[in-house]
Amino acid sequence: MLSPSQTSSRKGLAAITDGRGGFVLDYVSVRAPIGDEVRVALGASGICHTDYASLSWEGPLVAGHEGAGWVEAVGPDVIDLEIGTPVLLNWAIPCGRCKQCETGHANICERSHGIDPETYGTSRAGLGHTIWQDQAIERAFNLGTFSEFTLVRRSAVTPILPEIPVEHACILGCGVMTGVGSVLNIAQPSPGDTLAIVGCGGVGLSVVQGARLAGVSKIIAIDLRQESLNRAREMGATDLILADSSDANHDGLTAQVKAKTAGRGVDFAFEATGVAALAFLPLKLVRNGGMAVQVSGAHGPVEVPMPMFWWDKRYVTPLYGGCVPDRDFPRLMHWAAEGTLQLSTMISKTYRLEALSDAIDDMLAGRTAKGVVIFENGRAHV
């Protein structure tokens, strides 16, 4: 017989966007899971720039997309998860059946991107999963992790190794996966290659770690803040360049990078600042025949001279580090458990949900690499 928590709604505090750059904290009701759904009691949620951007998306939405917690209830079609299992949430939720999933590109699943809803359905939980002020509302990225409870599809969760606390594991769900995955899955450098990363926030530091895991011999970290560069060195950067804001055309920066690479430029250059004007900067730093990678998801119009693409340079904008959850999250957790992949040292500060405004301000000011919201009662809800 199912327990009452399996069949009844749960009420919890959540951050709800207003579509105008702000949010309110209020209680929402999350219904019981049906079908292949899983209800998760959140333990922690990472904070990234996309969460800030989501405050201005059409709403209301339950904000947040980088979380971990415990299975609190499951639908009747979920037979491989026990109540209380710690799980990581994944926002690019694969169907496993479309052309993209079948060819190893689950991060751009056609169900997640609404290509053929009649055939593949939707990646979000069924209608009416979350109620606020007597109205059904959606969740950012079909997760909404700034909430005490969330309801998701089974394919959105991956069990967490017991050695990894949920407050550390949560950042695997977006920032770490994006950075490490973009190096290992997309760029695929060889031992001895050279790499530069512009921007040393959470994603940039994860690029540094991915490069270290790949055996890159020279990892050049670039940032306007010395504190961010110091963090990059802790993660494995071999060279640091403090960028000059007056170097408008980046000629001085380009010269410094080339001076460190026998005049040719790096084999791989990444941009992780989120600043649209810097989206094509990696093309200036990379050698002829090299790869420029934009991992920040920067928005907005940008003009770029076409000669920057010349001489066999490649420019890619991977989504979510090419994430295939069944392949990538287990190996990231294995590296984290053995200490090869650093998680706790990336987390600058933790917050209660009530201090989410402070957490966002700290992130925007560059005072934190990764901030994490902690739900202190999460485990007790299971």
Phi, psi and chi 1 to 4 in degrees:
 res  aa     phi    psi   chi1   chi2   chi3   chi4
   1 MET       -  138.0  178.8  177.9  -64.4      -
   2 LEU   -73.7  143.4  -63.6  175.7      -      -
   3 SER   -72.6  160.8   66.6      -      -      -
   4 PRO   -55.9  -34.3  -27.2   35.6      -      -
   5 SER   -67.2  -21.9   65.6      -      -      -
   6 GLN   -76.3  -22.9  -72.0  -82.1   88.1      -
   7 THR  -117.0   -6.1   57.5      -      -      -
   8 SER  -113.2  163.0   60.4      -      -      -
   9 SER   -74.9  156.8  -64.1      -      -      -
  10 ARG  -120.1  140.0  -64.3  -61.2  -59.5  -95.4
  11 LYS  -106.2  132.4 -168.4  174.2 -177.0  179.2
  12 GLY  -152.6  159.9      -      -      -      -
  13 LEU   -75.9  142.4 -168.8   64.6      -      -
  14 ALA  -147.9  157.3      -      -      -      -
  15 ALA   -95.8  120.3      -      -      -      -
  16 ILE  -117.4  121.8  -57.9  156.7      -      -
  17 THR   -72.1  154.8   67.9      -      -      -
  18 ASP  -108.6   -0.6   61.7   12.2      -      -
  19 GLY    78.2    1.7      -      -      -      -
  20 ARG  -123.9   20.6  -58.7 -174.8  -59.4  -85.4
  21 GLY    95.7    4.1      -      -      -      -
  22 GLY  -128.1 -176.2      -      -      -      -
  23 PHE  -155.8  164.2   66.1   90.8      -      -
  24 VAL  -125.8  153.6  -63.3      -      -      -
  25 LEU  -100.4  124.3  -65.8 -179.7      -      -
  26 ASP  -155.9  168.6 -158.9   -3.8      -      -
  27 TYR   -88.2  137.9  -74.8   89.5      -      -
  28 VAL  -121.8  158.4  -62.0      -      -      -
  29 SER  -109.7  129.3  179.6      -      -      -
  30 VAL  -115.0  118.4 -175.9      -      -      -
  31 ARG   -70.5  169.0   67.4  160.6  169.9   77.6
  32 ALA   -70.0  150.3      -      -      -      -
  33 PRO   -72.2  147.3   23.8  -31.9      -      -
  34 ILE  -127.7  164.1   58.0  176.4      -      -
  35 GLY    55.0 -125.9      -      -      -      -
  36 ASP   -97.4   24.1   69.4  -16.2      -      -
  37 GLU   -85.6  156.1  -65.1  171.1  -10.4      -
  38 VAL  -132.4  129.7  179.7      -      -      -
  39 ARG   -98.7  130.5 -169.0  164.3   60.0 -167.2
  40 VAL  -117.7  132.6  175.8      -      -      -
  41 ALA   -88.1  113.1      -      -      -      -
  42 LEU   -68.0  140.9  -89.3  -64.2      -      -
  43 GLY  -108.8  -30.3      -      -      -      -
  44 ALA  -161.8  151.7      -      -      -      -
  45 SER  -142.4  124.4  178.2      -      -      -
  46 GLY   -72.6  160.1      -      -      -      -
  47 ILE  -119.7  128.2  -54.4  157.5      -      -
  48 CYS  -138.3  173.1   82.3      -      -      -
  49 HIS   -62.7  -28.2  -76.4   80.5      -      -
  50 THR   -64.2  -33.3  -57.5      -      -      -
  51 ASP   -63.8  -39.1  -61.8  -41.6      -      -
  52 TYR   -63.9  -44.4  171.9   68.6      -      -
  53 ALA   -60.8  -36.1      -      -      -      -
  54 SER   -65.8  -17.7   75.0      -      -      -
  55 LEU   -64.3  -20.2  -58.2 -179.3      -      -
  56 SER  -104.6    1.3  -61.3      -      -      -
  57 TRP   -74.9  160.3  -63.3  -11.5      -      -
  58 GLU   -57.4  127.8 -176.7  177.7   -4.5      -
  59 GLY  -132.1 -160.4      -      -      -      -
  60 PRO   -73.7  150.8   29.1  -36.1      -      -
  61 LEU  -133.1  148.6  -66.5  169.1      -      -
  62 VAL   -78.3  120.6  178.0      -      -      -
  63 ALA   -80.5  166.4      -      -      -      -
  64 GLY   101.7  141.3      -      -      -      -
  65 HIS  -148.5   14.2   70.9  -69.1      -      -
  66 GLU  -134.7   88.9 -171.6 -178.7   68.5      -
  67 GLY  -142.3  167.4      -      -      -      -
  68 ALA  -149.7  152.4      -      -      -      -
  69 GLY  -171.7 -147.4      -      -      -      -
  70 TRP  -127.5  142.1  -64.6  -89.4      -      -
  71 VAL   -63.1  121.9  173.5      -      -      -
  72 GLU  -107.2  -27.3 -174.4  -93.6  -20.2      -
  73 ALA  -162.4  153.0      -      -      -      -
  74 VAL  -134.8  153.4  -62.6      -      -      -
  75 GLY   -77.2  167.6      -      -      -      -
  76 PRO   -64.7  -19.5   21.5  -33.0      -      -
  77 ASP   -88.0   -3.6  -64.7  -18.3      -      -
  78 VAL   -96.0  109.0  179.1      -      -      -
  79 ILE  -116.0    0.8   59.4  174.4      -      -
  80 ASP  -116.7   13.7   60.5  -19.1      -      -
  81 LEU  -128.9  131.4  -73.8  177.6      -      -
  82 GLU   -95.6  150.0  -64.7 -176.9   -0.2      -
  83 ILE   -59.8  134.3  -55.7  -56.4      -      -
  84 GLY    95.1   -7.3      -      -      -      -
  85 THR   -66.0  127.6  -60.5      -      -      -
  86 PRO   -72.5  134.9   24.1  -30.1      -      -
  87 VAL  -136.7  150.2  -69.4      -      -      -
  88 LEU  -100.1  139.0  173.6   69.7      -      -
  89 LEU   -96.4  144.1  -66.1  170.3      -      -
  90 ASN  -126.3  122.4  157.1   44.7      -      -
  91 TRP   -85.2  -20.3   60.7  -99.0      -      -
  92 ALA   -94.5   92.6      -      -      -      -
  93 ILE   -93.3  106.3  -55.7  167.6      -      -
  94 PRO   -80.5  149.0   29.7  -34.2      -      -
  95 CYS   -89.8  -25.8   70.4      -      -      -
  96 GLY    81.0    0.0      -      -      -      -
  97 ARG  -120.9  -23.7  -59.8 -172.7  -65.4  123.2
  98 CYS   -76.3  173.4   69.8      -      -      -
  99 LYS   -59.7  -41.5  179.6  176.9 -179.2  178.5
 100 GLN   -64.4  -46.5  -60.4  -70.3    9.8      -
 101 CYS   -63.0  -41.9  -73.7      -      -      -
 102 GLU   -69.3  -20.4  -71.0 -179.6  -15.0      -
 103 THR  -104.6   16.4   56.2      -      -      -
 104 GLY    85.4   20.2      -      -      -      -
 105 HIS  -120.3   54.4  -58.9   95.6      -      -
 106 ALA   -61.4  -24.7      -      -      -      -
 107 ASN   -65.0  -23.1   61.1  -50.7      -      -
 108 ILE  -116.7   39.4   47.5  176.1      -      -
 109 CYS   -48.9  136.7  167.7      -      -      -
 110 GLU   -69.5  -27.9  -67.0 -176.7  -11.5      -
 111 ARG   -67.7  -45.3 -176.1 -178.8   74.0  179.3
 112 SER   -60.6  -32.5  -68.7      -      -      -
 113 HIS   -99.7   10.9  -69.2  -93.0      -      -
 114 GLY    65.5   30.7      -      -      -      -
 115 ILE   -68.4  -44.7  -58.1  -62.2      -      -
 116 ASP  -142.9   74.7 -173.9   -3.9      -      -
 117 PRO   -62.9  -26.1   20.0  -31.4      -      -
 118 GLU   -67.0  -35.4  -69.7 -171.3    6.1      -
 119 THR   -85.7  -44.7  -60.1      -      -      -
 120 TYR  -105.7   -9.3  -60.3  115.8      -      -
 121 GLY    74.7 -146.9      -      -      -      -
 122 THR  -127.8  154.8  176.0      -      -      -
 123 SER   -88.2   -6.8  -70.7      -      -      -
 124 ARG   -91.9  165.1   62.9  168.0  165.2   75.7
 125 ALA   -62.3  162.5      -      -      -      -
 126 GLY   -61.7  166.4      -      -      -      -
 127 LEU   -56.6  147.2  -67.8  172.5      -      -
 128 GLY    74.4   24.1      -      -      -      -
 129 HIS   -71.2  -29.6   49.2   77.2      -      -
 130 THR  -133.4  128.7  -58.9      -      -      -
 131 ILE  -117.0  130.0  -56.7  -63.7      -      -
 132 TRP  -133.6  125.5  176.7   57.1      -      -
 133 GLN    51.4   44.7  -64.4 -174.6  -12.0      -
 134 ASP    68.8   13.9  -61.4  -37.6      -      -
 135 GLN  -126.0  143.8  -61.9  -69.0  -35.2      -
 136 ALA   -74.1  133.4      -      -      -      -
 137 ILE  -127.9  158.5   63.0  170.6      -      -
 138 GLU   -90.0  172.2  -63.5  -64.4  -29.8      -
 139 ARG  -119.9  139.2  -68.8  176.1  171.5  -91.4
 140 ALA   -56.5  128.9      -      -      -      -
 141 PHE    56.1   25.5  -65.8   88.2      -      -
 142 ASN    61.7   20.1  -59.5  -44.5      -      -
 143 LEU  -122.2  -56.8  -62.2 -178.4      -      -
 144 GLY    57.7   66.6      -      -      -      -
 145 THR   -85.0   -6.4   58.2      -      -      -
 146 PHE   -85.5   64.0  -66.1  149.4      -      -
 147 SER  -159.9  145.7  176.1      -      -      -
 148 GLU   -67.3  -27.8  -69.1 -174.0  -81.9      -
 149 PHE  -135.4  148.8  -62.8   95.8      -      -
 150 THR  -139.7  158.3 -172.9      -      -      -
 151 LEU  -125.1  123.6 -171.1   70.8      -      -
 152 VAL  -138.4  168.3  -61.1      -      -      -
 153 ARG   -72.4  153.9  -57.9  -69.7  -66.4  -90.9
 154 ARG   -57.1  -35.2  167.9   63.8 -178.1   85.9
 155 SER   -71.5   -2.0   50.0      -      -      -
 156 ALA   -93.3   -0.7      -      -      -      -
 157 VAL  -125.3  145.0  -55.6      -      -      -
 158 THR  -130.5  126.9  -59.6      -      -      -
 159 PRO   -57.5  143.7  -26.0   36.4      -      -
 160 ILE   -99.1  138.5  -62.6  171.0      -      -
 161 LEU   -59.9  140.0  -69.4  179.1      -      -
 162 PRO   -62.4  -21.5   19.0  -30.8      -      -
 163 GLU   -73.3  -12.5  -56.3   96.4  -53.0      -
 164 ILE  -108.9  116.1  -52.2  173.9      -      -
 165 PRO   -63.1  147.4  -17.3   29.9      -      -
 166 VAL   -62.6  -29.9  -66.0      -      -      -
 167 GLU   -69.9  -19.0   60.0  -93.0   26.5      -
 168 HIS   -92.5  -41.8  -60.6  166.2      -      -
 169 ALA   -62.8  -30.1      -      -      -      -
 170 CYS   -57.5  -32.9   69.2      -      -      -
 171 ILE   -75.8  -10.8   66.0  172.4      -      -
 172 LEU   -65.0  -27.1  -68.2  169.9      -      -
 173 GLY   -69.3  -15.0      -      -      -      -
 174 CYS  -145.1  -72.3 -176.9      -      -      -
 175 GLY   -57.9  -48.5      -      -      -      -
 176 VAL   -67.9  -44.6  173.5      -      -      -
 177 MET   -59.5  -42.8  179.5   65.4 -119.6      -
 178 THR   -62.6  -47.7  -64.0      -      -      -
 179 GLY   -72.4  -54.1      -      -      -      -
 180 VAL   -63.8  -43.7  174.3      -      -      -
 181 GLY   -64.3  -37.3      -      -      -      -
 182 SER   -64.1  -29.8  -67.8      -      -      -
 183 VAL   -77.0  -55.4  175.4      -      -      -
 184 LEU   -77.9  -35.8  -60.1 -177.5      -      -
 185 ASN   -91.1  -33.9  -64.5  -26.2      -      -
 186 ILE  -102.2  -60.9  -52.5  -59.3      -      -
 187 ALA   -69.5  -43.9      -      -      -      -
 188 GLN    53.4   56.9  -61.7 -177.8   -4.1      -
 189 PRO   -67.5  157.8   27.4  -35.2      -      -
 190 SER  -100.3  155.4  -60.9      -      -      -
 191 PRO   -53.6  133.5  -27.6   36.4      -      -
 192 GLY    97.9  -13.5      -      -      -      -
 193 ASP   -69.9  169.5  -77.9  -17.9      -      -
 194 THR  -117.4  150.4   57.6      -      -      -
 195 LEU  -150.1  142.6  180.0  149.3      -      -
 196 ALA  -123.1  145.4      -      -      -      -
 197 ILE  -130.1  124.0  171.4   64.3      -      -
 198 VAL   -98.2  114.7 -178.4      -      -      -
 199 GLY   101.3  115.3      -      -      -      -
 200 CYS  -119.2   48.2  -63.1      -      -      -
 201 GLY   -84.3 -155.1      -      -      -      -
 202 GLY   -59.7  -46.0      -      -      -      -
 203 VAL   -69.4  -43.5  172.4      -      -      -
 204 GLY   -60.8  -41.8      -      -      -      -
 205 LEU   -64.1  -31.8  -66.4  176.9      -      -
 206 SER   -71.8  -33.8  -62.2      -      -      -
 207 VAL   -61.4  -43.7  168.9      -      -      -
 208 VAL   -57.5  -45.0  170.3      -      -      -
 209 GLN   -66.7  -39.0  -64.9 -147.2   65.9      -
 210 GLY   -62.1  -40.4      -      -      -      -
 211 ALA   -64.2  -40.9      -      -      -      -
 212 ARG   -63.2  -43.0  172.2  171.9   48.9   77.3
 213 LEU   -62.6  -31.3  -71.2  165.5      -      -
 214 ALA   -81.8   -7.3      -      -      -      -
 215 GLY    83.2   21.0      -      -      -      -
 216 VAL   -61.6  133.7  171.3      -      -      -
 217 SER   -81.4  -33.8   63.2      -      -      -
 218 LYS  -129.4  116.0 -174.5  178.5  -71.7  -69.4
 219 ILE  -116.2  107.2  -55.1  170.4      -      -
 220 ILE   -98.6  113.4  -55.4  171.8      -      -
 221 ALA   -95.6  134.4      -      -      -      -
 222 ILE  -129.1  128.6  -56.7  163.0      -      -
 223 ASP  -161.1  160.4 -157.5  -75.2      -      -
 224 LEU   -81.2  -15.0  -72.6  168.1      -      -
 225 ARG  -113.3  129.1  -58.9 -178.1  179.9   92.7
 226 GLN   -65.2  -35.4 -174.5   61.5   48.7      -
 227 GLU   -61.1  -39.4 -177.2  179.8    1.6      -
 228 SER   -66.0  -38.3  -62.3      -      -      -
 229 LEU   -66.2  -37.8  -66.5  176.3      -      -
 230 ASN   -62.2  -39.0  -65.9  -19.5      -      -
 231 ARG   -63.9  -41.0  -65.0 -171.6 -169.3  115.3
 232 ALA   -61.1  -38.3      -      -      -      -
 233 ARG   -63.6  -39.1 -174.0 -177.6  -67.2  -78.3
 234 GLU   -61.2  -32.6  -68.0  179.2   19.8      -
 235 MET   -81.6  -14.6  -62.0  -64.8  115.7      -
 236 GLY   130.0    2.7      -      -      -      -
 237 ALA   -62.8  138.1      -      -      -      -
 238 THR   -94.8  -26.0   61.4      -      -      -
 239 ASP  -135.7  142.6  -64.6   74.0      -      -
 240 LEU  -122.8  136.3  -49.9  178.7      -      -
 241 ILE  -127.5  117.6  -63.8  178.7      -      -
 242 LEU   -83.1  110.0 -176.2   63.6      -      -
 243 ALA   -67.6  150.2      -      -      -      -
 244 ASP  -106.4  117.9 -177.3   -6.9      -      -
 245 SER   -64.7  -18.7   58.4      -      -      -
 246 SER   -84.5   -6.5   66.9      -      -      -
 247 ASP   -83.0   71.3 -177.3   18.7      -      -
 248 ALA   -59.5  -39.9      -      -      -      -
 249 ASN   -94.0    0.9  -66.3  -39.2      -      -
 250 HIS    64.2   23.7  -48.3  -65.9      -      -
 251 ASP   -69.2  -39.0  -67.3  -26.5      -      -
 252 GLY   -66.3  -41.6      -      -      -      -
 253 LEU   -63.3  -44.2  173.9   59.7      -      -
 254 THR   -59.9  -41.1  -58.5      -      -      -
 255 ALA   -63.9  -38.6      -      -      -      -
 256 GLN   -66.0  -41.2  -70.0 -173.8   70.7      -
 257 VAL   -65.7  -43.2  170.5      -      -      -
 258 LYS   -66.1  -34.4  -71.2 -172.2  173.8 -178.8
 259 ALA   -63.8  -27.0      -      -      -      -
 260 LYS   -88.6   -3.0  -66.1  176.7  178.7  -67.6
 261 THR  -133.7   41.4   53.6      -      -      -
 262 ALA    56.0   28.8      -      -      -      -
 263 GLY    85.2   -1.9      -      -      -      -
 264 ARG   -99.0  -24.9   66.8  173.8   64.1   90.4
 265 GLY   100.8  166.8      -      -      -      -
 266 VAL   -79.7  160.4  -70.4      -      -      -
 267 ASP   -70.1  -34.6  -61.0  -53.6      -      -
 268 PHE  -138.1  134.5  -59.0   90.4      -      -
 269 ALA  -130.1  132.6      -      -      -      -
 270 PHE  -117.8  146.8  -73.1   69.8      -      -
 271 GLU  -118.0  127.8 -179.8  -85.1  -41.0      -
 272 ALA  -139.3   36.8      -      -      -      -
 273 THR   -95.3  -25.8   66.3      -      -      -
 274 GLY    80.2    2.5      -      -      -      -
 275 VAL   -93.0  117.0  178.8      -      -      -
 276 ALA   -57.9  -36.5      -      -      -      -
 277 ALA   -64.6  -17.4      -      -      -      -
 278 LEU  -101.9    3.4  -59.7  178.7      -      -
 279 ALA   -59.8  -32.5      -      -      -      -
 280 PHE  -102.6    3.8  -69.3   99.3      -      -
 281 LEU   -54.9  -37.8  175.8   55.5      -      -
 282 PRO   -55.3  -26.9  -29.2   37.6      -      -
 283 LEU   -64.9  -26.7  -73.7  168.0      -      -
 284 LYS   -80.6  -23.9  -61.2 -169.1   71.5  170.2
 285 LEU   -93.1  -18.8  -53.1 -179.4      -      -
 286 VAL   -89.8  148.7   75.0      -      -      -
 287 ARG   -71.7  167.7   62.8  166.9  171.7   79.1
 288 ASN   -60.0  131.9  -65.4  -20.2      -      -
 289 GLY    82.8    1.7      -      -      -      -
 290 GLY   -89.0 -179.0      -      -      -      -
 291 MET  -118.8  128.5  179.6 -175.9  -73.8      -
 292 ALA  -103.4  131.7      -      -      -      -
 293 VAL  -128.1  123.9 -171.9      -      -      -
 294 GLN  -104.9  110.7 -166.8  -97.9   95.9      -
 295 VAL  -112.0    3.2  -65.2      -      -      -
 296 SER   -88.9  -13.1   71.6      -      -      -
 297 GLY    67.6   30.6      -      -      -      -
 298 ALA   -60.4  138.6      -      -      -      -
 299 HIS  -109.6  160.4  -71.5   64.7      -      -
 300 GLY   111.3  156.6      -      -      -      -
 301 PRO   -71.0  140.6   26.2  -33.9      -      -
 302 VAL  -140.3  136.3 -177.7      -      -      -
 303 GLU   -96.9  137.8  -68.7 -173.5    5.0      -
 304 VAL  -140.8  131.2   55.5      -      -      -
 305 PRO   -67.2  129.9  -16.8   30.0      -      -
 306 MET   -59.9  -31.6  -72.7  -53.4  -63.3      -
 307 PRO   -58.5  -18.5  -29.7   38.2      -      -
 308 MET   -64.2  -20.7  -72.8  176.4   63.4      -
 309 PHE   -90.1   -5.8  -68.6   91.7      -      -
 310 TRP   -67.7  170.0  -72.0    0.3      -      -
 311 TRP    65.6   46.4  -45.3  121.6      -      -
 312 ASP    63.7   23.2  -64.8  -11.1      -      -
 313 LYS   -76.0  145.0  -67.8 -179.4 -179.2  179.6
 314 ARG  -114.9  139.2  -66.3  159.5  -70.3  161.4
 315 TYR  -125.9  122.7 -176.7   85.1      -      -
 316 VAL  -131.1  151.9  -64.4      -      -      -
 317 THR  -128.7   75.8   57.7      -      -      -
 318 PRO   -67.3  145.4   25.8  -33.9      -      -
 319 LEU   -94.8  124.5  177.6   69.8      -      -
 320 TYR    58.4   30.3 -156.3   15.8      -      -
 321 GLY    62.6   26.2      -      -      -      -
 322 GLY    64.3   33.4      -      -      -      -
 323 CYS   -61.3  124.8  177.1      -      -      -
 324 VAL  -115.4  102.5  176.6      -      -      -
 325 PRO   -52.0  -45.1  -27.8   36.3      -      -
 326 ASP   -66.3  -24.4  -70.4  -15.4      -      -
 327 ARG   -91.0  -45.9  174.2 -164.8   67.3 -164.3
 328 ASP   -84.7  -42.8  -69.0  -43.0      -      -
 329 PHE   -67.5  -39.2  -71.4  128.8      -      -
 330 PRO   -60.6  -39.8  -28.2   37.3      -      -
 331 ARG   -74.5  -34.2   65.9  175.0  179.0  170.1
 332 LEU   -62.5  -41.6  -71.2  176.0      -      -
 333 MET   -65.9  -38.8  -68.7 -179.5 -161.0      -
 334 HIS   -60.7  -46.2  170.2   73.7      -      -
 335 TRP   -64.5  -37.9  -70.7  -31.2      -      -
 336 ALA   -66.3  -40.7      -      -      -      -
 337 ALA   -65.2  -35.3      -      -      -      -
 338 GLU   -87.8   -5.2   70.1  177.2   15.9      -
 339 GLY    90.0    1.4      -      -      -      -
 340 THR   -71.2  -35.3  -52.3      -      -      -
 341 LEU  -105.9  120.0  177.7   64.9      -      -
 342 GLN   -86.8  128.1  -60.7  179.7   49.0      -
 343 LEU  -114.8  -53.4  -62.3 -179.9      -      -
 344 SER   -60.7  -35.2   61.6      -      -      -
 345 THR   -73.6  -14.8   50.7      -      -      -
 346 MET   -81.4  -20.1  -74.0 -175.4   60.3      -
 347 ILE   -87.9  110.5  -60.2  169.9      -      -
 348 SER   -80.0  -33.3  -53.4      -      -      -
 349 LYS  -161.2  148.6 -169.6  173.6 -179.9 -179.9
 350 THR  -114.6  155.6   59.8      -      -      -
 351 TYR  -140.5  156.9  -52.2   81.2      -      -
 352 ARG   -82.3  158.6  -67.2  172.1   56.7   89.4
 353 LEU   -58.2  -33.1 -175.4   60.8      -      -
 354 GLU   -63.5  -18.0  -69.8   82.6   -6.9      -
 355 ALA  -104.9   23.3      -      -      -      -
 356 LEU   -59.6  -37.2 -178.4   58.0      -      -
 357 SER   -59.5  -43.1  -69.6      -      -      -
 358 ASP   -63.3  -40.0  -64.8  -24.2      -      -
 359 ALA   -63.2  -41.7      -      -      -      -
 360 ILE   -66.7  -42.4  -67.9  173.1      -      -
 361 ASP   -61.1  -42.8  -71.7  -15.5      -      -
 362 ASP   -62.8  -40.5  -73.2  -16.8      -      -
 363 MET   -64.2  -48.1  174.6 -171.8   67.6      -
 364 LEU   -64.6  -31.2  -64.9  176.8      -      -
 365 ALA   -83.3   -4.4      -      -      -      -
 366 GLY    78.1   15.2      -      -      -      -
 367 ARG   -78.2  -15.8  -68.9 -173.3  -72.3  -93.0
 368 THR  -130.1  147.4   53.6      -      -      -
 369 ALA   -82.1  -54.9      -      -      -      -
 370 LYS  -135.4  126.5  -73.8  -64.7  -65.7 -176.4
 371 GLY  -101.9  149.8      -      -      -      -
 372 VAL  -134.4  130.0  169.7      -      -      -
 373 VAL   -85.0  128.9  169.1      -      -      -
 374 ILE  -106.0  129.4  -59.4  -64.9      -      -
 375 PHE   -99.8   97.7  -63.4   88.9      -      -
 376 GLU   -63.5  -26.6  -64.4  175.5  -11.3      -
 377 ASN   -99.4    9.7  -63.7  -38.1      -      -
 378 GLY   -56.3  -50.4      -      -      -      -
 379 ARG   -64.5  -31.9 -173.2   67.9 -179.9   88.2
 380 ALA   -70.6  -17.8      -      -      -      -
 381 HIS   -77.0  -14.1  -71.3  -47.8      -      -
 382 VAL   -89.0      -  177.2      -      -      -
